[in-house]
Amino acid sequence: MDFFVSTFPMYLAGAGITLLLTVAGSALAFVLAMAIGILGTLRNPVARGIATFYTEVFRGVAALVVMFWLAFAIPQITPYQLDINFAAILALGLNVGAYGAEVVRASINAVPRAQTEATVALNMSWARRTWRVILPQAWAQMLPTFGNLVIELMKASAIVSLVGVADLTQIANQQRAATGDTVMAFTSALVMYFVLAQLLVLGVRLLERRANRRLGRAPAGGGLLGLLRPPSPSTGAKVTAL
Amino acid sequence: MMWDTEFAVGILPQLLEGLVVTVQATLLGYAVALVLGLAVALVRRVRVVGPIVFAVFEFIRSTPLLVQLFFVFYLAPANLTPLTIGVAVLGVHYAAYTAEVYRSGIEGVAKGQWEACRALSLPPLRVWGAVVLPQAIRKVIPALGNYLIAMFKDTPLLFAITVHEMMFVADTIGSETFRSMEAYTLVGLLFLLVSVPSAIVIRRLERRYAAV
């Protein structure tokens, strides 16, 4: 108990960094996923080639390898040194963005063809059709999987401690070294990660419910009790569809 | 300092040795995850014990593998090698995922199959061994295959607990020679060399079993 009281502020700061990394990494991943995902649905073979190359590379290589490459290999052959925090966010974003891009691509392709045909019949431009008709429908499909990706990214962000970012894992390691209490040092971190994950699950479900309401679909369950239901099998599952 | 091909070729054998350890750890951990995951999925159905086991694995699933690795590594008795610890933690962590896969497979077995077993008054062991599991597992083979690739990509984390896998070798080369570019780039390429063909195999599996 003493351990928890005396170190809590430090763990809280570490959790804050973890959350910041999650938000920044997810934002980057989202932008990449949208851009690459849309590229992947185009007819142009060059666009599709770029999309395939990006997704195959970043889903095939571990985020840890990418992060070390950005942080330690780049300074070797260029005069540039990436900021360590930036390298960490970049690695997480690039990795999760590749999974997200596949989700975007699949969701867009899942919108019925007749929708595209109708917009063509109405003489809508490509941009207008994508923005006003296709994406809003694909969006509802993407949302639950995006939620899982954010939670995955949060857990994966523990790797940034290996390049020296002071996230939750790094704090736990420091506390282990400082106090010698391995059990408390890591249990505290694990509990905080668990709480963060549960909060994210909750947030994702609120978003999903809102999206469902807007599309006039049946909500995923009403009231607070609906929120407390056990997570759906997909929520929190490692996203692996390669 | 530019890319040095001669140097890259020179360190390749060491990195390949590291790759062998990476693949070894992945396969061993995967074996643990497959067996333990099935056990968890089955125990989950037992009263009282089931929910407790479920809660424990839900916790494992919601927390980072790296922290779990550190935790066990610093607590484990000294006579265990880092590789053993790594394989065990990797296996238990992924059992939390495979258990969910098995569960969905078991729930997907048609109700009529259970009723038929009751009508024939088959003993539980035969119900599970001859009727339910063969159907459940067949359906989830592609999903389980995906976890093999996911695990392969998580194995570099074992580097943090001094397992001499590919990342560890690359890191050692980097700090000894002050040339990281070649080592890390080769590690990335070797990763692609293993995971892209595996992904293709799993896509084939998916096509074959999705039709059933």
Interface residues (C-beta under 8 A of the other chain):
Chain A: E56 V57 R59 G60 V61 A62 A63 L64 V65 V66 F68 W69 F72 A73 I74 Q76 I77 I151 K155 A156 S157 A158 I159 S161 L162 L168 T169 A172 N173 R176 T182 V183 F186 T187 A189 L190 Y193 F194 A197 Q198 P233 G236 A237 K238 T240 A241 L242
Chain B: M1 M2 W3 F59 R61 S62 T63 P64 L65 L66 V67 Q68 F70 F71 Y74 L75 Y97 E100 R103 S104 N146 Y147 I149 A150 K153 D154 T155 P156 L157 F159 A160 M167 A170 D171 G174 F178 R179 S180 M181 A183 Y184 T185 V187 G188 F191 L192 S195 V196 A199 I202 R203
